[in-house]
């Protein structure tokens, strides 16, 4: 506010516009001596005055992208990466046993949703689990079935 209680408007960068009729046409270079001819804004002599060099050109020296080693090998875009849960973790999360599904594991915070789950055989169990919709390793299958549980990979 000023002394006369007038409102002050602040001009910002995005409010700026050229005055009407102030937009100039671009300068056409390299079209004869009368209109920005001669060097056309490229200075004098040298490679860059004669033609445009590509990005990354190092004047004939072996370029950086060729000096660096190649990435070897192959990564399959179809590889399945399983989220692993051990038998010992199942015993902690489900102490009374019962049905174990991917949704139940997500609800308990053991895995993230939308990715396949595999049960591994680290740990011991005495309670019976009914695994549905999850894979299990051979050792995990043996321990769960020995405790009276079952596995169905649907």
C-alpha positions as CSV (number, residue, x, y, z in Angstrom):
1,X,0.0,0.0,0.0
2,X,1.2,3.5,-0.7
3,X,0.5,6.7,1.3
4,X,-2.7,7.4,-0.7
5,X,-4.1,4.0,0.0
6,X,-3.9,3.0,-3.6
7,X,-3.5,-0.7,-4.4
8,X,-0.1,-1.6,-6.0
9,X,-0.1,-4.4,-8.7
10,X,3.1,-6.3,-9.0
11,X,4.1,-7.3,-12.5
12,X,5.5,-10.8,-12.8
13,X,7.5,-12.5,-15.5
14,X,4.5,-14.4,-16.8
15,X,2.5,-11.2,-17.2
16,X,5.0,-9.6,-19.6
17,X,4.0,-9.4,-23.3
18,X,5.6,-7.6,-26.2
19,X,3.9,-4.3,-27.1
20,X,1.5,-4.5,-30.1
21,X,3.5,-4.4,-33.4
22,X,6.8,-4.9,-31.6
23,X,7.3,-8.5,-32.7
24,X,10.2,-8.6,-35.2
25,X,10.6,-11.2,-37.9
26,X,13.6,-13.5,-37.5
27,X,16.9,-12.5,-39.2
28,X,17.6,-14.6,-42.3
29,X,21.3,-15.3,-42.3
30,X,23.5,-16.5,-45.1
31,X,21.4,-15.1,-47.9
32,X,23.9,-12.7,-49.5
33,X,26.1,-9.7,-48.4
34,X,23.2,-7.3,-48.0
35,X,21.4,-9.3,-45.3
36,X,23.6,-10.6,-42.6
37,X,25.7,-12.5,-45.1
38,X,29.4,-13.3,-44.8
39,X,30.0,-15.3,-41.6
40,X,26.3,-15.5,-40.6
41,X,27.0,-15.2,-36.9
42,X,29.4,-18.2,-36.9
43,X,32.6,-16.2,-36.3
44,X,35.5,-16.9,-38.6
45,X,37.2,-20.1,-39.7
46,X,37.3,-23.5,-38.0
47,X,35.1,-26.6,-38.3
48,X,32.0,-25.0,-36.6
49,X,32.1,-22.1,-39.1
50,X,32.0,-24.5,-42.1
51,X,29.3,-27.0,-41.0
52,X,27.5,-28.1,-37.9
53,X,29.2,-30.9,-35.9
54,X,27.0,-33.4,-34.1
55,X,26.7,-33.5,-30.3
56,X,29.4,-35.5,-28.7
57,X,31.8,-35.0,-31.6
58,X,35.4,-34.8,-30.2
59,X,37.3,-33.6,-33.2
60,X,38.2,-37.1,-34.4
61,X,39.3,-38.4,-31.0
62,X,37.7,-41.7,-30.0
63,X,34.4,-40.4,-28.4
64,X,33.4,-41.1,-24.8
65,X,30.5,-43.4,-25.7
66,X,33.0,-45.7,-27.6
67,X,35.7,-45.5,-24.9
68,X,33.4,-46.9,-22.2
69,X,32.9,-50.7,-21.9
70,X,29.7,-52.3,-23.3
71,X,27.0,-53.6,-21.0
72,X,27.2,-57.4,-21.4
73,X,24.5,-59.9,-21.0
74,X,20.7,-60.0,-21.3
75,X,17.8,-59.1,-19.0
76,X,14.6,-60.9,-19.8
77,X,11.5,-58.6,-19.7
78,X,9.4,-61.7,-18.8
79,X,11.4,-62.8,-15.7
80,X,9.1,-63.4,-12.7
81,X,10.5,-62.0,-9.5
82,X,8.9,-63.5,-6.4
83,X,8.5,-61.9,-3.0
84,X,9.8,-64.4,-0.5
85,X,8.3,-65.2,2.9
86,X,9.9,-67.8,5.1
87,X,8.1,-70.5,7.2
88,X,9.4,-68.8,10.4
89,X,7.7,-65.5,9.3
90,X,4.4,-67.4,8.6
91,X,4.5,-68.8,12.2
92,X,5.0,-65.3,13.6
93,X,2.2,-63.7,11.4
94,X,-0.3,-66.6,11.8
95,X,0.4,-68.2,15.2
96,X,-2.8,-70.2,15.1
97,X,-2.3,-71.5,11.5
98,X,-5.2,-71.4,9.1
99,X,-5.6,-70.2,5.5
100,X,-2.7,-68.1,4.1
101,X,-3.4,-66.2,0.8
102,X,-1.6,-63.3,-0.9
103,X,-4.3,-60.9,0.3
104,X,-3.8,-62.0,3.9
105,X,0.0,-61.5,3.6
106,X,-0.6,-58.1,2.1
107,X,-3.0,-57.2,5.0
108,X,-0.3,-58.2,7.6
109,X,2.4,-56.2,5.7
110,X,4.6,-59.1,4.9
111,X,4.5,-58.5,1.1
112,X,3.3,-55.9,-1.5
113,X,0.3,-56.5,-3.6
114,X,0.3,-57.2,-7.3
115,X,3.4,-59.4,-7.2
116,X,3.8,-63.2,-7.0
117,X,4.7,-64.7,-3.6
118,X,6.9,-67.7,-2.8
119,X,7.2,-69.4,0.6
120,X,10.7,-70.6,1.5
121,X,11.6,-73.3,4.1
122,X,13.7,-71.3,6.6
123,X,12.4,-72.0,10.1
124,X,10.2,-74.7,11.8
125,X,6.4,-75.0,12.2
126,X,4.1,-77.1,14.3
127,X,0.8,-75.4,13.2
128,X,-1.0,-76.4,10.0
129,X,-1.2,-73.8,7.2
130,X,-3.5,-74.0,4.1
131,X,-1.6,-72.0,1.4
132,X,-3.7,-70.8,-1.5
133,X,-2.4,-68.9,-4.6
134,X,1.3,-68.9,-3.5
135,X,4.2,-71.0,-4.6
136,X,6.4,-72.9,-2.1
137,X,9.9,-74.4,-2.2
138,X,10.4,-78.1,-1.8
139,X,11.7,-77.7,1.8
140,X,8.8,-75.4,2.7
141,X,6.3,-78.0,1.2
142,X,7.8,-80.8,3.3
143,X,7.7,-78.8,6.5
144,X,4.1,-77.5,6.0
145,X,2.8,-81.0,5.0
146,X,4.6,-82.6,7.9
147,X,2.7,-80.2,10.3
148,X,-0.6,-81.2,8.7
149,X,-1.0,-78.3,6.2
150,X,-1.7,-78.2,2.5
151,X,-0.6,-76.2,-0.5
152,X,-2.7,-75.3,-3.6
153,X,-1.1,-73.1,-6.3
154,X,-4.1,-71.6,-8.0
